[in-house]
Amino acid sequence: MPEGPELHLASHFVNEACRGLVFGGCVEKSSVSRNPEVPFESSAYYISASARGKELRLTLSPLPGAQPSQEPMALIFHFGMSGSFQLVPSNALPPHAHLRFYTAPPGPRLALCFVDIRRFGHWDIGGEWQPGRGPCVLLEYEQFRENVLRNLEDKVFDRPICEALLDQRFFNGIGNYLRAEILYRLKIPPFEKARTVLEALKQHRPNPKLTLSQKIKAKLQNPDLLELCHSVPKEVVQLGGKGYGQEIGEEDFAAFRAWLQCYGIAGMSSLRDRHGRTIWFQGTSLIRRNPRDHSQVLRTEQRTLYPQASPLPGHEGHEEDFLSKLHPIGLRGPVSNRTQKSPQSLRKERKQGEGQTQATADPKRSRLIPHLWSLRGL
């Protein structure tokens, strides 16, 4: 799934690819897409993009004198599992190009396409960032850090740190592969309570005797979790290419794959969290969320997305889809194949079973009693 770095790389691609290009005409939507029509038409307009967390804003800006007279329009894109932008010749549209912006003549006609193979992505008209999302971990680090430490009483921080890191109200831009890489670098167990991990950061105060350069050096040498939530995505952006995903080309994906240290790497362990997302981590662990609920006892399995820097055979570019078919494994088999019952219902079933046992025994006893009396009379 595209995460914060991929959205920022996509916005950079749009701005570079569309620089100097004049678009014209209507915006075209595919017939199979359930997203809204884009009511925009102009004889000449520019396209620009910006990103924040896991959202991308595309702005359509009419040129002076363009007809019909049209105000600028902005769209907010959510990439879902496989969204991306491509600039292609208009007569060679890629499959699953669900929204298309065409260049105006003269010159070869091109199309900027929003391509989404799995169709989980969507766009909204209006240009407002989704309310409820926190500050961007890449572009708004100070606000992001303050937002997390100020709200540690929120119930999301009662959960394991690996689950809290996916809450976009506080970690806008962090996704599945980023949480694995961040926790791995700090050697933080992924199922440690989030509040326990983060409260220590709230109490930490830098040594006032250190100079500014010494403070910066100390941060670089010993970053905390929130600092890595900023610096690790930044590393992916600096790699260039397209980041996570293999749809565009092996060369772009190879740099990202070589950068990974934990996610999908041979020798790492993985299991699914409560939302069905696969968490990768170092070591093995036996997790019991509720002592009375044996169905929540999970064991880790050795699964590899990139053995020797290669995807699983037959699953190139679809690793998350493959892993989503795997179920947590408990001591009594897959959790999804069992019905969880409360202790009260189990006690009731035991009582009913005892009653049935007694009832089935009574007919045998009634047949034996006359026989015993006949023996006594001999």
N, C-alpha and C positions, 0 to 999 in steps of 0.2 A: 504494500500500500504506500503511495506517495506520502511523505511526511513533510515537515517544515522546510528542510533543505531543498526537496524536490520542487516545492511550490516556488521558492525563491529562484531556483535555477530556471524554472519555466518562465517566470516573469522576465528574467534576464534574456532568455531566448527570444521571447516575443519582442522585447524592445530592440534587440540587435537585428533580428530578422526583418522587422517591419520599419526600421529606420529609413526614411526617404521614400517609402512606398505610399501611394495614394490609393485608397480603397473607394469603391463606389457601388451603388445599387442597394438592393435589399439584403438583409441577413437571412440565410437559408438554413432551415432546420430539417433534419432527416424525418421521414414519415414514421419511423419506428420509435423515435424518442418521445418520452412522456413529459419532457421538460417544456416550459412555456415558450410560445413563439416570441421572437424579439421584434417589437414594432418599431423598427428603425430603418429609414431609407434616406440616402443622401447621395448626390452626384459625386461628391469628393469628401473624404474624411480620413483622419489619421487614427491609428490604433496604438495605444500604450498600455503598459501593465505594471502592477505593483503587487506585492504579496505581504501577508501578515499571518504568521502561524500557519495553519493548514487551509488558508483561503487565498485566492488570487482575484484581484480586481482588474477587469479589462475595461478601458475607457475608449469610447468612440467619439472623436472630436471633429465635427464638420469644419471644413475650411471656409474662410470668408467668401461669400457669394455663392456657396453651394446651394443647390435646389433639390427638393423643397427645403424651405427654411426649417431647421431642426436644431433643437437644443442638444448639447452633449449627453450621451447616455453611458451609464456604467453598469456592468454585470459582475456579480460575484460568483466565482466558480469554486466548487468543491470537487476534488478529483476522484473521490471514491477509492476503488481498488486499482484502477488502471488508467485514469485520465492523463492526457498530455496534449500539447499543442504541436502541430506540424505545419510547415509552409511547403506547399507542393504545387505543381502545375494543375490548372483547373481541369484538365482532361485526364488526370491521373490521380483522382481522389483515393485516399486509402480506405479500406473497409472500416466501418464503424465511425465514420466522420459525421458526428451528430449535429455539429453547428459549423457553418462555413461563411467566411467573410472573403469576398472576391475583390481583387484589385481592379482599378478603373483603367480604361485604355488611355493612351496608346501603350504599346509594349506587350510582352507575353503576359497572358492572364494567369495570375496565381491565386491560390486560395489558402487562407489561414484556417486550419481545421482544428476543432476540439475533438480529439479521438478518444473514444472510451469503449474498449472491447467488451467489458463486463457490464457496462451501463449502470453502475452504482453512482457515478458522478452526476452532478446536477448544477444548474446555474439559476440565479435569482436576479431579477431586474430591480434596479434601484441603487446599487453601489454601496449599501451600508454593510459594514462588517457585522457578522452575526452577533447579536447581543448575548451576553453571558460568557463569551470567550475571554480568557484572561489576556494580559499583555504578551506580546510575541517574545519567545525565548531568544530569538536572534537579534531583533531590532530594538527591543524595549527591555533590556536586561535589568536595569535598576528597578523599574516598575514591576517587572516579573518577580524579582526577588522579594520586594516589599509585599506584594500581593500574597505570596505563599506564606511568609513568616507572620504576617498579620492575621492570617485566617487558619492557624493550626488547630483551632477548636472545631473546625468543620468536620463532620462525620466521615468524610472521604479519607481523612488521615487516620481513622481507626483501621483502615484496610492495610494489606501488605503494600510495601513501597512500590512493588512492580505494578500493582493495579492503580495506585494513586498517580503514578507518573503518566497515565493515559487520560487523566481527567483534564479536559481542555479549558476548564474554568481557571486552572492554575498553571498548567503546563502546555500552553498553546503552541503546538508545533512538534511536540514529542510524540513519537509513535512506537511501534513494536521493536524495530531494530535499534532505534536510538536508546530506549530504556535498557536493552540488553547490554549495549556497549558501555553506557554510563555506569551501570551497577557493576559490571565486570571490572572496569578500571579501578574502582574504589574498593573492590572485594566486599561489597555489601550484599548479604544474603537477600535474594529477591523477595522472601516472604517475611522479612523483618517488618514490624509495625511502622508505618510511615511516620507517625508522630514521634516515635522514639528516635528515628534517624534524623529528623529535621529540627527537633527541639534543641539539640546540641548546637546547631548553627545559629539559632536565635541568641544563645548565650555567649557565643564566641565574639571576642573583641580584639582587634589587632593591637599589637604593642605600640603604644603612642610614641615610644622612643625611636621607632624605625623611621628612616627617611622614606620618601615616596618611592624611590627606585627600589629600596629594600622591600617595601610592602608589595610592589608589583612582582618582584622576583619570588617572594614567598608564595604569592597566589599562583604563579605559574608552576612552581615546584610542588605545591601541595593544594591543588584546587579542591573545593568541597563539591557536594552533589549539585547545588544550584549553579555553581560556576561551570561545571561540566555540561549542564543543560544548555548553556550558552555556547561554550567553546567546541563541544563535540559536533553539533549541527554546523557550526562555522567551518569545521574541517571538511565536511562533506561539500559545502558550497565551494570551498577553495579547490576541491578536486576538479571542478568543472564537469563537463559531460552532462549526463542526465540524472546521476545519482541512482537510487534504487529502481530497478526495473530493467528488463532485457529487450523490450520491444524495439528500441531504436537501433541498437547495434552492439555487438560483442565488445568492441574497443572501448566504448564509453563505460560499459558495465564492468569490464575487467579492472579498471582503476578502483572502482567502488568495492568490488569483491576483494581485491588485495588489501584494501584499507580495513576491512572487518577483522575484529579480533575474537568475537564471541558468537555473534548471530549466525547460526547455521554452520559453524565451524566444526570440523571433525574433532571428536573427543569431548565436546560440550554436551551437557544434559539439557533436556527440555521437557516441559509438560504444559498443560493448558490451564489458564487461570479461570476464574469464575465467569468471565465473559467469553470463553472459548478461544481466546487468543493464546498463541504459543509463546511461552517465555523461555528464553535460552539463558543458561547460566553455567558456571563452572562447578563441578562436583556433583554428588548425588544427595538426595534428601528424601525423607519420608515425612509427608505432611499430613497432619490430622487437624482439620479446622474445628471440628466439634467432637469431643470425646464420645458422645452418645450416638454419633452418626458415622457408622463404619463405611458408608458409601463415599465419604469424603476423604478416605485414606488413599492417597495417590502415591504411585511410585514413578520415578523418572525413567525415561527410556533414552537410549543412545540413538539419536536420529541426526542425520547430517544433511543440510541443504547443499553445501558446497564441499564435498569430499575432494581433497587435493585441488581446491579452487575450481571445482566444477559442480553444476547443479545435478540433482538426481536425474538419472536417465529417464526420459519421457516426461519430465516435469519442468523443463526449462521455462523460466518466466512465470511459472504457476506454483511456486513453492507453498505460498500461503493457502492456496486452494487445496493442495494435497494434504497439508497438515490439518486443515479444518475438518477432514473426514475422520481423523483419529479421535478416539474417546479417552477420557481419563480411565485409568485402570485401577481398580480397588482390589482388596483381598478376596472378594467374592465375584470378580469378573467386572466387565464394563459397567460403569455407573448408569449409562443411558438405558441398559437392559433390565434394570431393577426398579421396583416401585419402593420408594422410601415410606416407611410407616412409623407412626408415633409410638412411644412406649405404651400408651393407653390402649391403642388398637391391638398391639401385640399381646398384652395381658388378656384382653377380651377374647382373642382367638385361642389362647391357651386354655382359658376356662371353658370355652365352647368345645374344644377338643377333648378335655377331661370328661365333660358331660356326655359327649358322643361315645367315648370309650366305655363309660359305665352303662350307658343304654345298650350298647351292643353286647355287654357281658351278661345282662339280666336274662335274656332268653335262654342262654346256655344253662344258667343256674336253675331256671324253672323246669328245664327238662331233666336235670339231674336229681332233683329232690324226690319225685315219685319213685325213681329207681332205687334210691337209698332206703326209702321206707319199705320197699318190697324186699330188699335184702335183709332188713332188720327183722322182718317177720319169719324168716326161714329158721 
